[in-house]
Amino acid sequence: MPLRPAMTALSLLSLATAAGAAMVFLTQTLLARRYGPDDYGLFASSLATVTVIAPLAGFGLSQYRLKVFGAEGWAAQRWRVASERFITLTTALTLAVLVAWALWGPPVDARTREFLLVLSPVVLGLLAVEQIGSKLRLEDRHAALAGWQLLVPGGRLLVALLATAWLAMPLISVAWAYAVLALLVLAMAAPQWIAMARGRWSLHGHGASLQSSDAPKPGIRELAWQAWPYGMAAVLYPVFFQIGTVLLKYLAGDAAAGHFGIALAVMTAIYLFPATVYQKFLIAKLHRWAVHDRARFDQVYRWGAMAMLASGLIVAALLYVAAPWATLVFGQAYDGLESLLRLLAICVPLRFLSTAVGSVLLTERHMRYRVAAMALAALAAVLLNLALIPALAETGAAWATVGAEALLLALMAYGARRVRKGELR
C-alpha cells in the first residue's frame, strides 16, 4: 500500500478513534455524575458482565474471516453457508447463557437481574459491529469503517445527554436505551450482511469476484474447529480486562465497582489507539502479507513495536500528570480516582507494546499459542483479583490489572521471539 493512501486511511481511523474515545469518556462522565457511585456501579458491572459474555456470539468468526480471505481471496466464499449457521447457533447459545446467568447465577439481587436481562440485546449490537467491521476491513473502506465504529459510542453519548437533561430519567431507562441502540445497529448491519451473502461486495487486493468455485464447501463443524482459537481470544480478552469490575461488585459492593469502572472507562478510551492501528487498519493487511509478502510483514512488525512502546510511554506520562483532575471531572463522590489512574498508567506502555508484539501471533498457526497466553493472563487476572480485592478493594483490582498486563506482555514477547526464530510452528 503506497505511503500517502496508507497515512490518509490511518489518519481517518485515528480521528474516528479519538472521537470515539472522547464520546466514551464523556458518556461515562455524565452517567457517573448523574447517578453516583452506587447506581453507576450497578450499571457498569451489569454492562461489564454482558460484555464479558458477548464474544461467545460469532466466537471468533470475524477474525477468522480476515485470515481466510487474506490467504484464499475470493475462494474463501466457500465458507459462507457454514458462517451463517455458525453465527446463528453461537448467538442463540450466548443469549441463553446470559439469561441463565441472570436468572440462576451466583447471588444476583432483583435489580441486577433486571439490568442483565434488559441489557441482553447489547450482545446483538456488539456482534453486528464486529462482523460488519471485518467486512469493511477486507474491502479497505476506511471511511465507512470510521463511521461504523462511531455508531455505538455516539448513540450511547446521546443517551447520557438525555439522562443528564431529563433529571427524572431512571437508570433502568438508560439500560433500555442501550438495548434499543443495539437493535438499531443490528438493523443497520442487515443490508451489508445480505450483500456479503450474495457476493455483492469488493475484496481488496484479490481482483474481481469469482462467480463460482469448485472448492469444497466446509460445514459448521470444520468452521468451528478453524475459528475456535480466534473465538477463545475474543472471549478471554473481556475476562482479562473487565473481570475486576464484575468481581468488585460481588466482593466489595456496587460503589467500589463504580469507582473502578470509571477508571477502566478511561483506560478503554486510551486503548482504542493501539486497537485502531492493529485491529482496524493493519489486521487484514498483516494476514495478507504473512502469506504473500513476508519482508513487509517483518518490517511492519519491527517499526510497529518501537512506535507503540514510545507512544505508550508518552501517553502514560500524560495520564499520570492529568490524574489529579479526575475528581474535578467526575465529582467528589469519586474521590480516590487519582491514585487508581496513576497506578493503571503503568499498564499503558505494557498494553501498547503487547498489542504490537502480539500482532505476529494473529496469523498462520500461531493463534493457539496466543490463546494459551491469553488464558494464562486471564487466569492470573481472576486469581489476583480474588486475592487482592477483599483487602484492598479498588486498589487491589488495579494492582491485579497491572500484574495481568505485565504477564501478558511477557508471554506475547516470548511467543513472538520464538516465531521470528522459527521455533514456534
C-alpha positions as a Python dict, from the first residue, in 0.01 Angstrom:
ca = {
    (1, 'M'): (0, 0, 0),
    (2, 'P'): (155, 338, -102),
    (3, 'L'): (254, 569, 181),
    (4, 'R'): (11, 856, 114),
    (5, 'P'): (-309, 645, 95),
    (6, 'A'): (-191, 449, 399),
    (7, 'M'): (-134, 766, 601),
    (8, 'T'): (-468, 908, 488),
    (9, 'A'): (-651, 593, 593),
    (10, 'L'): (-468, 572, 925),
    (11, 'S'): (-532, 940, 995),
    (12, 'L'): (-901, 896, 924),
    (13, 'L'): (-927, 595, 1155),
    (14, 'S'): (-723, 773, 1421),
    (15, 'L'): (-955, 1076, 1411),
    (16, 'A'): (-1255, 847, 1439),
    (17, 'T'): (-1087, 665, 1728),
    (18, 'A'): (-1014, 994, 1905),
    (19, 'A'): (-1376, 1098, 1856),
    (20, 'G'): (-1494, 760, 1985),
    (21, 'A'): (-1265, 782, 2286),
    (22, 'A'): (-1397, 1129, 2366),
    (23, 'M'): (-1754, 1001, 2336),
    (24, 'V'): (-1684, 705, 2567),
    (25, 'F'): (-1518, 930, 2821),
    (26, 'L'): (-1796, 1191, 2814),
    (27, 'T'): (-2066, 924, 2835),
    (28, 'Q'): (-1911, 767, 3144),
    (29, 'T'): (-1856, 1109, 3299),
    (30, 'L'): (-2218, 1215, 3252),
    (31, 'L'): (-2363, 888, 3379),
    (32, 'A'): (-2125, 870, 3676),
    (33, 'R'): (-2205, 1225, 3787),
    (34, 'R'): (-2577, 1183, 3723),
    (35, 'Y'): (-2634, 860, 3917),
    (36, 'G'): (-2348, 839, 4173),
    (37, 'P'): (-2110, 553, 4260),
    (38, 'D'): (-2369, 301, 4384),
    (39, 'D'): (-2615, 319, 4093),
    (40, 'Y'): (-2344, 374, 3836),
    (41, 'G'): (-2155, 76, 3981),
    (42, 'L'): (-2463, -142, 3937),
    (43, 'F'): (-2498, -30, 3575),
    (44, 'A'): (-2126, -59, 3496),
    (45, 'S'): (-2090, -406, 3648),
    (46, 'S'): (-2404, -530, 3467),
    (47, 'L'): (-2279, -393, 3135),
    (48, 'A'): (-1936, -546, 3204),
    (49, 'T'): (-2098, -886, 3262),
    (50, 'V'): (-2278, -863, 2927),
    (51, 'T'): (-1954, -752, 2760),
    (52, 'V'): (-1767, -1049, 2904),
    (53, 'I'): (-2025, -1295, 2767),
    (54, 'A'): (-2092, -1121, 2432),
    (55, 'P'): (-1786, -1251, 2237),
    (56, 'L'): (-1935, -1602, 2251),
    (57, 'A'): (-2169, -1478, 1974),
    (58, 'G'): (-1979, -1527, 1650),
    (59, 'F'): (-1698, -1686, 1851),
    (60, 'G'): (-1402, -1556, 1651),
    (61, 'L'): (-1567, -1568, 1309),
    (62, 'S'): (-1488, -1204, 1225),
    (63, 'Q'): (-1115, -1253, 1294),
    (64, 'Y'): (-1105, -1589, 1115),
    (65, 'R'): (-1275, -1429, 815),
    (66, 'L'): (-986, -1181, 791),
    (67, 'K'): (-736, -1467, 794),
    (68, 'V'): (-910, -1693, 544),
    (69, 'F'): (-992, -1419, 293),
    (70, 'G'): (-637, -1285, 326),
    (71, 'A'): (-498, -1627, 239),
    (72, 'E'): (-758, -1763, -8),
    (73, 'G'): (-900, -1448, -165),
    (74, 'W'): (-1243, -1487, -323),
    (75, 'A'): (-1222, -1866, -290),
    (76, 'A'): (-1298, -1813, 80),
    (77, 'Q'): (-1661, -1751, -17),
    (78, 'R'): (-1692, -2129, 21),
    (79, 'W'): (-1720, -2067, 397),
    (80, 'R'): (-2032, -1851, 361),
    (81, 'V'): (-2309, -2104, 439),
    (82, 'A'): (-2124, -2250, 735),
    (83, 'S'): (-2058, -1896, 863),
    (84, 'E'): (-2425, -1804, 860),
    (85, 'R'): (-2520, -2116, 1053),
    (86, 'F'): (-2231, -2067, 1294),
    (87, 'I'): (-2339, -1711, 1377),
    (88, 'T'): (-2699, -1817, 1435),
    (89, 'L'): (-2603, -2105, 1664),
    (90, 'T'): (-2343, -1922, 1871),
    (91, 'T'): (-2563, -1615, 1915),
    (92, 'A'): (-2857, -1824, 2038),
    (93, 'L'): (-2628, -2005, 2284),
    (94, 'T'): (-2480, -1676, 2407),
    (95, 'L'): (-2819, -1524, 2481),
    (96, 'A'): (-2922, -1844, 2659),
    (97, 'V'): (-2607, -1829, 2876),
    (98, 'L'): (-2671, -1464, 2965),
    (99, 'V'): (-3034, -1523, 3058),
    (100, 'A'): (-2939, -1829, 3264),
    (101, 'W'): (-2674, -1625, 3447),
    (102, 'A'): (-2928, -1352, 3523),
    (103, 'L'): (-3193, -1594, 3649),
    (104, 'W'): (-2989, -1861, 3825),
    (105, 'G'): (-2632, -1726, 3859),
    (106, 'P'): (-2444, -1660, 4184),
    (107, 'P'): (-2616, -1426, 4427),
    (108, 'V'): (-2784, -1178, 4196),
    (109, 'D'): (-3029, -933, 4351),
    (110, 'A'): (-3350, -832, 4178),
    (111, 'R'): (-3211, -506, 4036),
    (112, 'T'): (-2901, -675, 3894),
    (113, 'R'): (-3119, -945, 3737),
    (114, 'E'): (-3336, -679, 3575),
    (115, 'F'): (-3038, -490, 3434),
    (116, 'L'): (-2878, -805, 3292),
    (117, 'L'): (-3198, -906, 3115),
    (118, 'V'): (-3265, -558, 2977),
    (119, 'L'): (-2908, -523, 2852),
    (120, 'S'): (-2903, -865, 2682),
    (121, 'P'): (-2968, -718, 2330),
    (122, 'V'): (-2631, -544, 2361),
    (123, 'V'): (-2490, -883, 2257),
    (124, 'L'): (-2657, -844, 1916),
    (125, 'G'): (-2527, -492, 1869),
    (126, 'L'): (-2169, -589, 1951),
    (127, 'L'): (-2197, -887, 1716),
    (128, 'A'): (-2311, -660, 1431),
    (129, 'V'): (-2033, -409, 1494),
    (130, 'E'): (-1769, -681, 1488),
    (131, 'Q'): (-1897, -873, 1183),
    (132, 'I'): (-1953, -572, 959),
    (133, 'G'): (-1627, -420, 1080),
    (134, 'S'): (-1438, -723, 944),
    (135, 'K'): (-1616, -687, 608),
    (136, 'L'): (-1519, -318, 581),
    (137, 'R'): (-1157, -402, 668),
    (138, 'L'): (-1145, -660, 389),
    (139, 'E'): (-1284, -401, 150),
    (140, 'D'): (-1031, -139, 266),
    (141, 'R'): (-1321, 104, 315),
    (142, 'H'): (-1161, 309, 589),
    (143, 'A'): (-1407, 599, 579),
    (144, 'A'): (-1701, 363, 618),
    (145, 'L'): (-1520, 175, 895),
    (146, 'A'): (-1450, 502, 1076),
    (147, 'G'): (-1819, 593, 1066),
    (148, 'W'): (-1928, 242, 1163),
    (149, 'Q'): (-1709, 236, 1474),
    (150, 'L'): (-1868, 562, 1596),
    (151, 'L'): (-2227, 434, 1591),
    (152, 'V'): (-2233, 275, 1935),
    (153, 'P'): (-2029, 537, 2127),
    (154, 'G'): (-2222, 816, 1955),
    (155, 'G'): (-2556, 659, 2037),
    (156, 'R'): (-2459, 597, 2398),
    (157, 'L'): (-2346, 959, 2433),
    (158, 'L'): (-2691, 1074, 2317),
    (159, 'V'): (-2845, 852, 2585),
    (160, 'A'): (-2618, 1002, 2852),
    (161, 'L'): (-2704, 1355, 2738),
    (162, 'L'): (-3074, 1271, 2760),
    (163, 'A'): (-3028, 1130, 3109),
    (164, 'T'): (-2849, 1448, 3214),
    (165, 'A'): (-3114, 1678, 3068),
    (166, 'W'): (-3410, 1472, 3196),
    (167, 'L'): (-3345, 1455, 3568),
    (168, 'A'): (-3640, 1223, 3625),
    (169, 'M'): (-3498, 956, 3391),
    (170, 'P'): (-3439, 639, 3595),
    (171, 'L'): (-3123, 434, 3547),
    (172, 'I'): (-3315, 138, 3408),
    (173, 'S'): (-3428, 363, 3122),
    (174, 'V'): (-3063, 411, 3030),
    (175, 'A'): (-3029, 33, 3010),
    (176, 'W'): (-3339, 14, 2787),
    (177, 'A'): (-3194, 284, 2563),
    (178, 'Y'): (-2869, 88, 2528),
    (179, 'A'): (-3073, -217, 2428),
    (180, 'V'): (-3271, -24, 2165),
    (181, 'L'): (-2948, 122, 2027),
    (182, 'A'): (-2806, -228, 1989),
    (183, 'L'): (-3111, -341, 1793),
    (184, 'L'): (-3086, -35, 1566),
    (185, 'V'): (-2721, -117, 1491),
    (186, 'L'): (-2824, -475, 1412),
    (187, 'A'): (-3088, -346, 1169),
    (188, 'M'): (-2831, -119, 1001),
    (189, 'A'): (-2596, -416, 960),
    (190, 'A'): (-2856, -635, 788),
    (191, 'P'): (-2817, -489, 433),
    (192, 'Q'): (-2440, -543, 444),
    (193, 'W'): (-2485, -899, 568),
    (194, 'I'): (-2722, -964, 277),
    (195, 'A'): (-2480, -807, 26),
    (196, 'M'): (-2196, -1024, 152),
    (197, 'A'): (-2411, -1337, 137),
    (198, 'R'): (-2495, -1263, -227),
    (199, 'G'): (-2138, -1182, -324),
    (200, 'R'): (-2211, -813, -391),
    (201, 'W'): (-1907, -668, -216),
    (202, 'S'): (-1543, -591, -301),
    (203, 'L'): (-1243, -778, -160),
    (204, 'H'): (-941, -550, -167),
    (205, 'G'): (-616, -689, -309),
    (206, 'H'): (-762, -1001, -472),
    (207, 'G'): (-902, -888, -805),
    (208, 'A'): (-1254, -947, -936),
    (209, 'S'): (-1506, -1169, -764),
    (210, 'L'): (-1524, -1535, -857),
    (211, 'Q'): (-1869, -1625, -979),
    (212, 'S'): (-1828, -1992, -893),
    (213, 'S'): (-1574, -2221, -740),
    (214, 'D'): (-1520, -2594, -731),
    (215, 'A'): (-1352, -2574, -390),
    (216, 'P'): (-1517, -2796, -125),
    (217, 'K'): (-1766, -2615, 97),
    (218, 'P'): (-1691, -2685, 465),
    (219, 'G'): (-1955, -2747, 726),
    (220, 'I'): (-2019, -2577, 1058),
    (221, 'R'): (-1806, -2833, 1245),
    (222, 'E'): (-1498, -2760, 1034),
    (223, 'L'): (-1554, -2387, 1067),
    (224, 'A'): (-1580, -2419, 1445),
    (225, 'W'): (-1253, -2613, 1452),
    (226, 'Q'): (-1075, -2345, 1248),
    (227, 'A'): (-1227, -2044, 1426),
    (228, 'W'): (-1208, -2158, 1788),
    (229, 'P'): (-863, -2003, 1862),
    (230, 'Y'): (-992, -1664, 1747),
    (231, 'G'): (-1310, -1718, 1945),
    (232, 'M'): (-1120, -1803, 2261),
    (233, 'A'): (-902, -1495, 2217),
    (234, 'A'): (-1215, -1280, 2181),
    (235, 'V'): (-1373, -1436, 2490),
    (236, 'L'): (-1062, -1419, 2705),
    (237, 'Y'): (-993, -1050, 2645),
    (238, 'P'): (-1303, -912, 2824),
    (239, 'V'): (-1249, -1164, 3104),
    (240, 'F'): (-892, -1039, 3132),
    (241, 'F'): (-990, -670, 3121),
    (242, 'Q'): (-1337, -649, 3281),
    (243, 'I'): (-1325, -917, 3549),
    (244, 'G'): (-1212, -666, 3813),
    (245, 'T'): (-1534, -463, 3777),
    (246, 'V'): (-1751, -775, 3795),
    (247, 'L'): (-1573, -922, 4099),
    (248, 'L'): (-1571, -588, 4279),
    (249, 'K'): (-1950, -586, 4268),
    (250, 'Y'): (-1972, -921, 4445),
    (251, 'L'): (-1674, -881, 4679),
    (252, 'A'): (-1678, -508, 4766),
    (253, 'G'): (-2015, -366, 4654),
    (254, 'D'): (-2160, -151, 4377),
    (255, 'A'): (-1979, 168, 4485),
    (256, 'A'): (-1637, 4, 4453),
    (257, 'A'): (-1736, -133, 4113),
    (258, 'G'): (-1844, 217, 4015),
    (259, 'H'): (-1511, 371, 4111),
    (260, 'F'): (-1310, 109, 3927),
    (261, 'G'): (-1550, 113, 3632),
    (262, 'I'): (-1476, 480, 3576),
    (263, 'A'): (-1100, 417, 3586),
    (264, 'L'): (-1139, 134, 3334),
    (265, 'A'): (-1351, 360, 3112),
    (266, 'V'): (-1058, 599, 3092),
    (267, 'M'): (-823, 312, 3009),
    (268, 'T'): (-1067, 181, 2746),
    (269, 'A'): (-1059, 517, 2572),
    (270, 'I'): (-677, 513, 2574),
    (271, 'Y'): (-654, 156, 2447),
    (272, 'L'): (-862, 245, 2142),
    (273, 'F'): (-546, 385, 1980),
    (274, 'P'): (-339, 64, 1951),
    (275, 'A'): (-660, -128, 1876),
    (276, 'T'): (-728, 107, 1583),
    (277, 'V'): (-378, 73, 1439),
    (278, 'Y'): (-364, -306, 1458),
    (279, 'Q'): (-721, -437, 1465),
    (280, 'K'): (-884, -189, 1227),
    (281, 'F'): (-608, -67, 995),
    (282, 'L'): (-335, -334, 982),
    (283, 'I'): (-505, -664, 1064),
    (284, 'A'): (-634, -755, 716),
    (285, 'K'): (-303, -646, 562),
    (286, 'L'): (-99, -847, 813),
    (287, 'H'): (-292, -1162, 724),
    (288, 'R'): (-227, -1096, 353),
    (289, 'W'): (141, -1002, 395),
    (290, 'A'): (210, -1303, 618),
    (291, 'V'): (132, -1525, 321),
    (292, 'H'): (227, -1312, 19),
    (293, 'D'): (489, -1054, 138),
    (294, 'R'): (687, -1174, 438),
    (295, 'A'): (951, -899, 413),
    (296, 'R'): (690, -626, 452),
    (297, 'F'): (526, -820, 736),
    (298, 'D'): (858, -830, 928),
    (299, 'Q'): (927, -461, 861),
    (300, 'V'): (587, -352, 991),
    (301, 'Y'): (635, -570, 1299),
    (302, 'R'): (969, -411, 1391),
    (303, 'W'): (872, -50, 1336),
    (304, 'G'): (531, -101, 1492),
    (305, 'A'): (677, -237, 1817),
    (306, 'M'): (912, 60, 1853),
    (307, 'A'): (638, 312, 1775),
    (308, 'M'): (392, 155, 2018),
    (309, 'L'): (643, 149, 2303),
    (310, 'A'): (733, 515, 2251),
    (311, 'S'): (373, 631, 2223),
    (312, 'G'): (271, 418, 2523),
    (313, 'L'): (532, 582, 2745),
    (314, 'I'): (420, 929, 2635),
    (315, 'V'): (52, 855, 2697),
    (316, 'A'): (131, 701, 3038),
    (317, 'A'): (317, 1015, 3141),
    (318, 'L'): (27, 1234, 3029),
    (319, 'L'): (-221, 1018, 3222),
    (320, 'Y'): (-7, 1036, 3537),
    (321, 'V'): (10, 1415, 3516),
    (322, 'A'): (-361, 1454, 3438),
    (323, 'A'): (-484, 1210, 3707),
    (324, 'P'): (-545, 1480, 3975),
    (325, 'W'): (-816, 1630, 3753),
    (326, 'A'): (-1026, 1312, 3779),
    (327, 'T'): (-1216, 1415, 4092),
    (328, 'L'): (-1291, 1755, 3940),
    (329, 'V'): (-1429, 1591, 3626),
    (330, 'F'): (-1630, 1311, 3786),
    (331, 'G'): (-1723, 1480, 4114),
    (332, 'Q'): (-1632, 1448, 4481),
    (333, 'A'): (-1824, 1121, 4505),
    (334, 'Y'): (-1538, 964, 4309),
    (335, 'D'): (-1257, 1080, 4534),
    (336, 'G'): (-967, 837, 4505),
    (337, 'L'): (-970, 809, 4124),
    (338, 'E'): (-636, 990, 4108),
    (339, 'S'): (-448, 706, 4277),
    (340, 'L'): (-627, 443, 4065),
    (341, 'L'): (-544, 619, 3738),
    (342, 'R'): (-182, 675, 3834),
    (343, 'L'): (-149, 308, 3917),
    (344, 'L'): (-320, 200, 3596),
    (345, 'A'): (-91, 432, 3397),
    (346, 'I'): (171, 158, 3433),
    (347, 'C'): (-49, -56, 3208),
    (348, 'V'): (-41, 184, 2912),
    (349, 'P'): (306, 106, 2770),
    (350, 'L'): (254, -261, 2860),
    (351, 'R'): (-69, -277, 2657),
    (352, 'F'): (63, -72, 2364),
    (353, 'L'): (371, -293, 2331),
    (354, 'S'): (187, -623, 2380),
    (355, 'T'): (-59, -524, 2105),
    (356, 'A'): (229, -465, 1864),
    (357, 'V'): (430, -771, 1968),
    (358, 'G'): (125, -993, 1964),
    (359, 'S'): (44, -898, 1604),
    (360, 'V'): (284, -1165, 1483),
    (361, 'L'): (68, -1424, 1662),
    (362, 'L'): (-250, -1340, 1473),
    (363, 'T'): (-151, -1530, 1162),
    (364, 'E'): (-98, -1882, 1035),
    (365, 'R'): (-79, -2147, 1310),
    (366, 'H'): (35, -1921, 1594),
    (367, 'M'): (-310, -1832, 1728),
    (368, 'R'): (-310, -2138, 1952),
    (369, 'Y'): (-9, -2004, 2141),
    (370, 'R'): (-178, -1663, 2163),
    (371, 'V'): (-489, -1825, 2312),
    (372, 'A'): (-281, -2014, 2568),
    (373, 'A'): (-102, -1690, 2663),
    (374, 'M'): (-430, -1500, 2700),
    (375, 'A'): (-579, -1785, 2902),
    (376, 'L'): (-288, -1771, 3148),
    (377, 'A'): (-315, -1393, 3172),
    (378, 'A'): (-692, -1411, 3224),
    (379, 'L'): (-649, -1677, 3493),
    (380, 'A'): (-387, -1459, 3661),
    (381, 'A'): (-628, -1163, 3649),
    (382, 'V'): (-904, -1365, 3815),
    (383, 'L'): (-677, -1508, 4086),
    (384, 'L'): (-510, -1174, 4159),
    (385, 'N'): (-846, -1001, 4186),
    (386, 'L'): (-979, -1269, 4420),
    (387, 'A'): (-667, -1239, 4635),
    (388, 'L'): (-639, -859, 4646),
    (389, 'I'): (-995, -722, 4634),
    (390, 'P'): (-1105, -842, 4982),
    (391, 'A'): (-826, -643, 5149),
    (392, 'L'): (-763, -356, 4905),
    (393, 'A'): (-1094, -317, 4713),
    (394, 'E'): (-1046, -95, 4403),
    (395, 'T'): (-670, -62, 4461),
    (396, 'G'): (-642, -440, 4469),
    (397, 'A'): (-826, -464, 4137),
    (398, 'A'): (-588, -206, 3989),
    (399, 'W'): (-280, -398, 4105),
    (400, 'A'): (-432, -717, 3967),
    (401, 'T'): (-475, -544, 3630),
    (402, 'V'): (-112, -430, 3629),
    (403, 'G'): (11, -778, 3712),
    (404, 'A'): (-202, -942, 3443),
    (405, 'E'): (-92, -688, 3179),
    (406, 'A'): (275, -748, 3265),
    (407, 'L'): (231, -1125, 3237),
    (408, 'L'): (50, -1092, 2904),
    (409, 'L'): (332, -879, 2760),
    (410, 'A'): (595, -1129, 2877),
    (411, 'L'): (408, -1419, 2719),
    (412, 'M'): (347, -1232, 2392),
    (413, 'A'): (713, -1129, 2369),
    (414, 'Y'): (827, -1485, 2432),
    (415, 'G'): (593, -1620, 2164),
    (416, 'A'): (692, -1355, 1911),
    (417, 'R'): (1061, -1428, 1973),
    (418, 'R'): (1004, -1798, 1906),
    (419, 'V'): (806, -1724, 1590),
    (420, 'R'): (1077, -1500, 1449),
    (421, 'K'): (1340, -1765, 1525),
    (422, 'G'): (1127, -2030, 1358),
    (423, 'E'): (1083, -2226, 1681),
    (424, 'L'): (705, -2185, 1706),
    (425, 'R'): (526, -2365, 1425),
}
